[in-house]
């Protein structure tokens, strides 16, 4: 059974291409947290975001890697990488 977890990140002055670029550039580090797939959804996908929009990410972990530690480390990684407010 696949379990998905959601991250919501508020980025000021951001666009879809920046988010996708960040995901691609940090792919190896993201995979170190046991992430199998990371997907973008919500207003950024449709490019309908505004200055109050969150970046919504859907996270699927590899089998056996969906742990509290991996999830929290992923949250802190994004917080440090983006230097923005993060709601996990």
C-alpha positions in Angstrom: 0.0 0.0 0.0 1.3 3.4 -0.9 0.9 6.2 1.6 1.3 9.8 0.5 2.3 12.7 2.7 1.7 16.3 2.0 4.1 19.3 2.4 2.8 22.8 2.2 5.4 25.5 1.6 4.7 29.2 1.4 7.0 30.9 -1.0 7.0 34.6 -1.7 7.6 35.7 -5.3 7.8 32.2 -6.7 6.6 30.5 -9.8 6.1 26.9 -11.0 9.4 26.8 -12.9 11.4 27.8 -9.8 9.7 25.0 -7.7 10.4 22.4 -10.4 13.9 23.6 -10.8 14.5 23.2 -7.1 13.1 19.7 -7.1 15.3 18.7 -10.0 18.4 20.3 -8.6 18.0 18.6 -5.2 16.9 15.2 -6.6 19.8 13.3 -5.0 19.4 14.8 -1.6 15.6 14.3 -1.7 16.1 10.6 -2.6 18.4 10.3 0.4 15.3 10.7 2.6 13.7 7.7 1.0 11.5 9.6 -1.4 10.3 7.6 -4.4 8.2 10.4 -6.0 7.6 14.0 -5.3 4.7 15.8 -7.1 3.5 19.3 -7.3 -0.2 20.0 -7.1 -2.5 22.9 -6.3 -2.4 26.4 -7.7 1.2 26.3 -8.8 0.5 23.5 -11.3 -2.2 25.7 -13.0 0.0 28.8 -12.5 -2.8 30.4 -10.6 -0.8 31.1 -7.5 -0.8 34.5 -5.7 1.3 36.1 -3.0 -0.6 34.0 -0.3 -0.4 30.7 -2.1 1.4 27.6 -0.7 3.4 25.3 -2.7 1.8 21.9 -2.2 4.0 18.8 -2.6 2.9 15.2 -2.6 5.5 12.8 -1.3 5.7 9.1 -1.9 8.3 7.2 0.0 10.1 4.0 -1.0 8.7 0.9 0.6 10.0 0.8 4.2 11.3 4.4 4.1 8.2 6.1 5.3 9.4 7.0 8.7 8.9 9.9 11.0 12.6 10.7 10.8 12.7 10.7 7.0 9.6 12.9 6.8 10.9 15.4 9.4 14.3 15.5 7.8 12.7 16.2 4.4 10.7 19.0 6.0 13.8 20.6 7.5 15.6 20.1 4.3 13.0 22.1 2.4 12.8 24.7 5.1 16.6 25.3 4.9 16.8 25.0 1.1 14.0 27.5 0.5 14.5 29.6 3.6 10.7 30.0 3.9 7.8 29.0 6.1 7.0 25.4 6.0 3.9 23.5 7.2 4.3 19.8 7.5 
